[in-house]
């Protein structure tokens, strides 16, 4: 990569220096690295296109970020070249990274609101044998672990028997010796219809940073699925979700601090396709060039990864409670007010002949790209979870991650059989899949089958009739 410097008057550059520094928000945890993601990008004397151009950087140039503009849409760079000490670049054209694990861990622990503990980073092994050895060294041959900052302890639920703990349906022979798999799936309009959602056991839906669009995390256990995707990056919620289901997690990238959490703190295995399968030849496939839609995986690919790394096992998982329940308030139509601007608003209609809820997304029938069928659910669950701001930067615009802790308790609405049951949810330990209770303390049994769980903030009003 090269840096082409255009000369400007030295006094013009000096006159703007103090003003630029005054507008800079200093990094709380030190410098951050970035990589230019466009062919040629201008470097300017200040944070805006009205400032003079003093140089240019080309695609894949590494830059050092020392601050941001007040709106976080411009990045303050230093150490560019011997002839230019600093400048500003539009955040739109920089992918933020970091090679400083200490910074990542400090920021992560601050986001998790737990005191630091002296757990050194675990380097990622490269070969299947090394990965297996590392898994045993980290987790112990008995599956014990010293990981899990900010998480509750592991519950003692034992292994899985003949019944699927996520659906209540019978398990195929040999499945009880395997763990569930969580796949991060894009919900950008360009990614629709997604692949494989109609065959997932449980799907989580949650708001992304900026509160403008949602993302899915689909949990696969009972079915074999040949195409799942488009696979996208992990979020902080996946740190809690993987521990909640004792699952393997498959995503494509993450912010530095979330990636650190999943690679070095999480008590479950994490496949980062960007790092662990960059050629997309063993656990994933790449189709086309659009980052929003190109990556896919499969249950066989994910199982191959778990086998290669030596981390396949029967999950220590309580499982949902299933049973009959006919009481409740009529609820044949449901509306969940996710953002309409990105087509994320959700509605359901109960089909009495099917005994299931049919799903709509952005006003359109939400279908599975694998088979063209509309997604149908036996249980629709709305789980109210506190949405907490963190200092973890998730994108080039400076939007920060939302902490969605799936452990604890809160309000909930369970929809099944065309009725609504208002109450609460509770998860107290790792492996303690959510339990649901009516306001008078009776446990709400789910209907046998597939469930969709929408994580919403306390401010959301769910409409149904």
Phi, psi and omega per residue, in radians:
X1 nan 2.699 -3.094
X2 -2.272 2.757 3.059
X3 -2.153 2.045 -3.126
X4 -1.751 2.055 -3.054
X5 -1.773 2.194 3.041
X6 -1.700 2.265 -3.071
X7 -1.307 2.500 3.008
X8 -2.346 2.918 -3.124
X9 -1.124 2.310 -3.070
X10 -1.086 -0.672 -3.120
X11 -1.212 -0.535 3.085
X12 -1.129 -0.706 3.127
X13 -1.163 -0.722 -3.113
X14 -1.210 -0.642 -3.098
X15 -1.138 -0.500 -3.105
X16 -1.593 -0.154 -3.018
X17 -1.090 -0.868 -3.097
X18 -1.141 -0.651 3.125
X19 -1.160 -0.687 3.132
X20 -1.116 -0.738 -3.130
X21 -1.141 -0.591 3.134
X22 -1.155 -0.511 -3.113
X23 -1.548 -0.069 -3.063
X24 -1.456 2.367 2.968
X25 -1.618 1.912 -3.080
X26 -1.116 2.588 3.084
X27 -1.140 2.286 -3.135
X28 -1.265 -0.454 -3.052
X29 -2.177 0.538 3.089
X30 1.695 -3.049 -3.095
X31 -1.248 2.796 3.112
X32 -2.304 2.511 3.128
X33 -1.617 2.698 3.093
X34 -2.541 2.835 3.107
X35 -2.230 2.238 3.140
X36 -1.159 2.377 -3.025
X37 -2.105 0.455 3.072
X38 -2.442 2.825 -3.023
X39 -1.017 -0.937 3.121
X40 -2.480 2.259 -3.117
X41 -2.270 2.388 3.139
X42 -1.334 2.490 2.942
X43 -1.809 2.282 -3.056
X44 -2.101 2.876 -3.122
X45 -1.320 -0.257 -3.129
X46 -2.642 3.058 -3.045
X47 -1.448 1.288 3.101
X48 2.937 2.761 -3.107
X49 -1.273 -0.166 3.095
X50 -1.417 -0.112 3.107
X51 -1.581 2.617 -3.105
X52 -1.118 2.635 3.054
X53 -1.455 2.258 3.117
X54 -2.016 -0.068 3.135
X55 3.101 3.136 3.112
X56 -2.464 2.617 3.025
X57 -2.156 2.667 -3.095
X58 -1.893 2.971 -3.065
X59 -0.950 2.359 3.094
X60 1.301 0.165 3.013
X61 -1.144 2.354 3.068
X62 -1.495 2.341 -3.124
X63 -2.276 2.737 3.109
X64 -1.899 2.122 -3.106
X65 -1.708 2.174 -3.131
X66 -1.987 -0.081 3.125
X67 -3.114 -3.134 -3.100
X68 -2.405 2.801 2.961
X69 -1.266 2.965 -3.096
X70 -1.060 -0.567 3.125
X71 -1.602 -0.001 3.124
X72 1.118 0.276 3.140
X73 -1.684 -0.033 3.015
X74 -2.288 2.475 -3.111
X75 -1.925 2.388 3.109
X76 -1.599 2.107 -3.063
X77 -1.907 2.663 3.011
X78 -2.300 2.960 2.959
X79 1.044 0.712 -3.058
X80 -1.346 -0.783 -3.002
X81 -2.889 2.785 -3.128
X82 -1.080 -0.434 -3.098
X83 -1.692 -0.018 3.113
X84 -2.578 2.085 -3.022
X85 -1.466 -0.512 -3.100
X86 -2.818 2.936 3.132
X87 -3.081 -3.057 -3.090
X88 -2.188 2.513 3.133
X89 -2.380 2.551 3.089
X90 -1.127 2.266 -3.115
X91 -1.096 -0.344 -3.119
X92 -1.063 -0.459 -3.007
X93 -1.896 0.377 -3.134
X94 -2.290 2.246 2.999
X95 -1.655 2.018 -3.089
X96 -1.352 2.340 3.097
X97 -2.399 -3.094 3.016
X98 -2.875 2.511 3.044
X99 -1.931 0.323 -3.072
X100 -1.872 1.670 -3.104
X101 -1.124 -0.548 3.132
X102 -1.116 -0.751 3.088
X103 -1.092 -0.809 -3.121
X104 -1.032 -0.746 -3.083
X105 -1.220 -0.692 3.105
X106 -1.063 -0.777 -3.139
X107 -1.180 -0.663 3.117
X108 -1.096 -0.853 -3.101
X109 -1.124 -0.585 3.057
X110 -1.120 -0.692 3.131
X111 -1.188 -0.594 -3.140
X112 -1.457 -0.136 3.096
X113 1.028 0.787 3.082
X114 -2.271 2.662 3.106
X115 -1.219 2.588 3.136
X116 -1.171 2.599 3.068
X117 -2.221 2.605 -3.040
X118 -1.371 1.143 3.087
X119 -1.808 1.969 -3.103
X120 -1.232 2.657 3.072
X121 -1.048 2.520 3.085
X122 -1.738 1.963 -3.139
X123 -1.108 2.501 -3.141
X124 -1.310 2.172 3.070
X125 -1.265 2.879 -3.044
X126 -1.942 -0.606 -3.118
X127 -1.754 2.748 3.097
X128 -0.955 -0.694 -3.132
X129 -1.141 -0.751 3.118
X130 -1.127 -0.685 3.139
X131 -1.113 -0.741 3.134
X132 -1.104 -0.763 3.138
X133 -1.115 -0.725 3.125
X134 -1.121 -0.712 3.129
X135 -1.061 -0.728 -3.137
X136 -1.221 -0.669 -3.132
X137 -1.182 -0.636 -3.104
X138 -1.382 -0.797 -3.022
X139 -1.675 -0.316 -3.053
X140 1.454 2.595 -3.100
X141 -1.132 -0.337 3.128
X142 -1.620 0.074 3.118
X143 1.533 -0.012 3.126
X144 -1.223 2.804 -3.076
X145 -2.644 2.584 3.034
X146 -1.837 0.243 3.123
X147 -1.553 3.055 2.983
X148 1.964 0.710 3.083
X149 -0.970 2.298 3.097
X150 1.387 0.077 -3.127
X151 -1.928 2.671 3.022
X152 -1.270 3.020 3.125
X153 -1.253 2.933 3.138
X154 -1.347 2.283 3.031
X155 -1.320 2.779 -3.133
X156 -1.862 1.504 -3.072
X157 -1.881 -0.164 -3.126
X158 1.345 -3.104 -3.130
X159 -1.424 3.087 -3.141
X160 -1.512 2.490 3.110
X161 -1.754 -2.407 -3.047
X162 -1.456 -0.241 -3.094
X163 -1.790 2.385 3.078
X164 -1.137 2.072 -3.099
X165 -1.213 -0.215 -3.098
X166 -1.739 -0.361 -3.116
X167 -2.209 -0.325 -3.051
X168 1.395 0.031 -3.136
X169 -1.563 2.827 3.110
X170 -1.105 2.544 3.093
X171 -1.664 2.542 3.051
X172 -1.160 2.703 3.134
X173 -0.998 2.273 3.113
X174 1.583 -0.287 -3.080
X175 -1.179 -0.545 -3.099
X176 -1.077 -0.339 3.123
X177 -1.540 0.053 -3.113
X178 -2.015 2.784 -3.116
X179 -1.791 2.735 3.048
X180 -1.105 2.797 3.102
X181 -2.207 2.278 3.100
X182 -1.818 2.207 3.138
X183 -2.031 2.227 3.083
X184 -1.416 2.164 -3.009
X185 -2.197 2.345 -3.103
X186 -1.208 2.505 3.001
X187 -2.146 0.361 2.959
X188 -1.061 2.505 3.122
X189 -0.894 -0.553 3.129
X190 -1.182 -0.349 -3.076
X191 -1.555 -0.056 -3.076
X192 -1.617 2.529 -0.077
X193 -1.339 2.399 3.096
X194 -1.224 2.876 -3.094
X195 -1.866 2.228 2.970
X196 1.669 -0.106 -3.064
X197 -1.119 -0.550 -3.102
X198 -1.225 -0.208 -3.117
X199 -1.955 0.050 3.080
X200 -1.320 2.611 3.108
X201 -1.306 -0.770 -3.128
X202 -2.448 2.432 3.049
X203 -2.183 2.288 3.016
X204 -1.774 2.467 3.113
X205 -2.235 2.338 -3.047
X206 -2.703 2.752 3.137
X207 -1.319 2.523 3.062
X208 -1.629 3.031 3.043
X209 -0.955 2.486 -3.082
X210 1.547 -0.253 3.084
X211 1.041 0.502 -3.086
X212 -1.880 -0.275 -3.088
X213 -2.680 2.796 -3.140
X214 -1.896 2.877 3.023
X215 -2.333 2.773 -3.138
X216 -1.972 2.573 2.889
X217 -2.220 1.929 -3.065
X218 -1.732 2.345 -3.122
X219 -1.831 2.084 -3.118
X220 -1.927 2.287 3.118
X221 -2.544 -0.945 -3.024
X222 -1.378 -0.459 -3.028
X223 -1.981 2.644 2.959
X224 -1.639 2.242 -3.056
X225 -2.231 2.218 -3.021
X226 -1.385 -0.463 -3.123
X227 -2.464 2.176 3.140
X228 -2.315 2.281 3.114
X229 2.793 -2.952 -0.012
X230 -1.225 2.388 -3.133
X231 -1.371 2.331 3.123
X232 -2.308 -3.004 -2.957
X233 -1.344 2.759 -3.130
X234 -1.398 2.801 3.025
X235 -2.259 2.987 -3.065
X236 -1.043 -0.539 3.123
X237 -1.019 -0.518 -3.111
X238 -1.189 -0.425 3.061
X239 -1.096 -0.701 3.110
X240 -1.365 -0.668 -3.064
X241 -1.156 -0.761 3.130
X242 -1.049 -0.687 3.112
X243 -1.243 -0.596 -3.118
X244 -1.143 -0.611 -3.070
X245 -1.897 0.084 -3.109
X246 0.826 0.857 -2.958
X247 -1.912 2.948 2.861
X248 -1.595 2.460 -3.081
X249 -1.985 2.274 3.128
X250 -2.153 2.048 3.092
X251 -2.490 -3.133 -3.140
X252 -2.182 1.578 3.131
X253 1.467 3.070 3.114
X254 -3.092 2.878 2.994
X255 -1.114 2.837 -3.039
X256 -0.987 -0.795 -3.056
X257 -1.274 -0.663 3.089
X258 -1.170 -0.733 3.095
X259 -1.063 -0.729 3.100
X260 -1.058 -0.771 3.130
X261 -1.016 -0.791 -3.055
X262 -1.296 -0.543 -3.126
X263 -1.499 -0.553 -2.964
X264 -2.095 -0.299 -3.094
X265 -2.012 -0.489 -3.019
X266 -1.187 2.409 3.090
X267 -1.527 0.567 3.123
X268 -2.621 2.773 -3.096
X269 -1.367 2.548 -3.125
X270 -2.281 2.121 3.034
X271 -1.709 1.924 3.033
X272 -1.695 1.816 -3.039
X273 -0.987 -0.650 -3.129
X274 -1.043 -0.661 -3.108
X275 -1.607 -0.706 -2.913
X276 -1.737 -0.224 3.079
X277 -2.561 0.963 -3.017
X278 -1.102 -0.422 3.115
X279 -1.497 -0.087 -3.128
X280 0.917 0.797 -3.047
X281 -2.079 -0.212 -3.073
X282 -2.074 -0.844 -3.069
X283 -1.936 -0.108 -3.064
X284 -2.631 2.965 3.029
X285 -2.325 2.646 3.111
X286 -2.075 2.201 -3.127
X287 -2.180 2.038 -3.123
X288 1.434 -2.958 -3.061
X289 -2.119 -0.084 -3.122
X290 -1.326 2.048 -3.078
X291 -1.070 -0.371 -3.111
X292 -1.352 -0.351 -2.977
X293 -2.303 -0.141 -2.878
X294 -1.360 -0.507 -2.988
X295 -1.616 2.350 3.079
X296 -2.370 2.696 2.998
X297 -2.341 -2.933 3.127
X298 -2.681 2.887 3.080
X299 -1.141 -0.600 3.125
X300 -1.185 -0.681 3.087
X301 -1.114 -0.750 3.126
X302 -1.164 -0.678 3.106
X303 -1.152 -0.618 3.094
X304 -1.087 -0.739 3.097
X305 -1.059 -0.827 -3.140
X306 -1.052 -0.664 3.117
X307 -1.209 -0.780 -3.135
X308 -1.037 -0.679 -3.078
X309 -1.533 -0.092 3.123
X310 1.204 0.595 -3.072
X311 -2.143 0.265 3.042
X312 -1.340 2.411 -3.138
X313 -2.927 2.924 3.004
X314 -1.294 2.318 -3.071
X315 -1.318 2.555 3.008
X316 -1.568 1.565 -2.867
X317 -2.441 2.262 3.129
X318 -1.236 -0.763 -3.099
X319 1.494 2.769 3.114
X320 -1.251 2.786 3.018
X321 -1.631 2.221 -3.119
X322 -2.034 2.625 3.119
X323 2.958 -3.129 -3.136
X324 -1.445 2.554 3.068
X325 -2.833 2.136 -3.084
X326 -2.074 -0.234 -3.116
X327 -1.387 2.980 -3.130
X328 2.272 3.028 3.124
X329 -1.543 2.485 -3.132
X330 -0.945 2.341 -3.122
X331 -2.675 1.335 3.106
X332 -1.669 -0.192 3.050
X333 -2.345 2.283 -3.083
X334 -2.256 2.446 3.057
X335 -2.243 2.235 3.090
X336 -2.028 2.061 -2.935
X337 -1.446 0.928 2.960
X338 -1.137 2.840 -2.995
X339 -0.973 2.282 3.128
X340 -1.395 -0.489 -3.058
X341 -1.066 -0.483 3.110
X342 -1.852 0.237 -3.134
X343 1.176 0.507 -3.086
X344 -1.657 -0.134 -3.136
X345 -1.078 2.479 -2.998
X346 -2.137 2.486 2.984
X347 -2.500 2.758 3.115
X348 -2.330 2.601 3.008
X349 -2.279 2.314 -3.099
X350 -1.450 2.201 3.084
X351 -1.728 1.871 -3.040
X352 -1.126 -0.593 -3.120
X353 -1.210 -0.564 3.118
X354 -1.523 -0.456 -3.020
X355 1.235 0.499 -3.097
X356 -2.425 2.826 3.045
X357 -1.636 2.207 3.035
X358 -1.568 2.452 -2.980
X359 -1.827 2.409 3.015
X360 -2.080 2.488 -3.140
X361 -2.318 2.125 -3.116
X362 1.071 0.523 3.128
X363 1.486 -0.055 -3.128
X364 -2.003 2.639 3.044
X365 -1.000 2.233 -3.118
X366 -1.520 1.921 -3.045
X367 -1.927 2.890 3.066
X368 -1.715 2.162 -3.126
X369 -1.142 -0.287 3.110
X370 -1.274 -0.617 -3.028
X371 -2.329 -0.066 3.103
X372 1.317 0.037 -3.107
X373 -1.489 2.617 3.087
X374 -1.286 2.434 -3.111
X375 -1.191 2.251 -3.111
X376 -2.185 2.370 -3.062
X377 -2.162 2.547 3.040
X378 -1.493 -0.550 3.106
X379 -2.319 2.327 2.982
X380 -2.029 2.146 -3.043
X381 -2.147 2.272 3.025
X382 -1.872 2.093 -3.080
X383 -2.041 2.014 3.116
X384 -1.418 2.155 -3.113
X385 -2.321 2.402 3.097
X386 -1.057 2.267 3.100
X387 -1.746 1.873 -3.056
X388 -1.885 2.355 3.087
X389 -1.286 2.553 3.059
X390 -2.231 3.090 3.058
X391 -1.748 0.274 3.133
X392 -1.458 1.999 -3.126
X393 -1.383 2.222 -3.060
X394 -1.809 -0.409 -3.084
X395 -2.535 3.056 -3.057
X396 -1.217 -0.228 3.088
X397 -1.544 -0.025 3.110
X398 1.531 0.127 3.116
X399 -1.119 2.442 -3.057
X400 -1.859 2.667 -3.055
X401 -1.135 2.614 3.071
X402 -1.768 2.244 3.090
X403 -1.498 2.038 3.125
X404 -2.104 1.604 -3.085
X405 -1.451 1.984 -3.087
X406 -1.471 0.051 3.045
X407 -1.782 2.589 -3.097
X408 2.054 -2.367 -3.132
X409 -2.745 2.899 3.137
X410 3.111 -3.060 3.122
X411 -1.261 2.718 3.097
X412 -2.724 2.690 2.970
X413 -2.255 2.221 3.098
X414 -1.914 2.170 3.093
X415 -1.895 2.203 3.079
X416 -2.753 2.585 3.097
X417 0.959 0.502 3.098
X418 1.356 0.256 3.113
X419 -2.280 2.817 3.117
X420 -1.992 2.403 3.083
X421 -2.136 1.949 -3.131
X422 -1.518 2.504 3.124
X423 3.094 -2.260 -3.045
X424 -2.534 2.862 3.039
X425 -2.075 2.782 3.141
X426 -2.691 2.316 3.013
X427 -2.477 2.071 -2.955
X428 -1.877 -0.334 -3.078
X429 -2.610 2.934 3.062
X430 -1.070 2.357 -3.098
X431 1.507 -0.085 -3.111
X432 -1.567 1.376 3.122
X433 -0.917 2.609 -2.983
X434 -0.946 2.393 2.967
X435 -1.894 2.535 -3.065
X436 -2.129 2.441 -3.056
X437 -2.345 2.538 2.994
X438 -1.283 2.966 -3.108
X439 -1.115 -0.384 3.116
X440 -1.643 0.180 3.004
X441 1.627 0.034 3.118
X442 -1.428 2.361 3.129
X443 -1.215 2.413 3.115
X444 -1.636 2.008 3.088
X445 -1.403 2.448 3.066
X446 -1.466 2.737 3.017
X447 -1.322 2.459 3.087
X448 -1.006 2.247 3.138
X449 2.390 -2.755 -3.001
X450 -1.587 2.594 -3.084
X451 -2.262 2.516 3.016
X452 -2.055 2.177 -3.103
X453 -1.968 2.057 3.086
X454 -1.741 2.083 3.080
X455 -1.554 2.135 -3.060
X456 -2.296 2.704 3.048
X457 -1.329 2.865 -3.096
X458 -1.077 -0.416 -3.085
X459 -1.310 -0.222 -3.070
X460 -1.329 2.384 3.000
X461 -1.888 2.111 -3.127
X462 -1.632 2.153 -3.131
X463 -1.713 2.394 3.048
X464 -2.704 2.730 3.128
X465 -2.701 nan nan
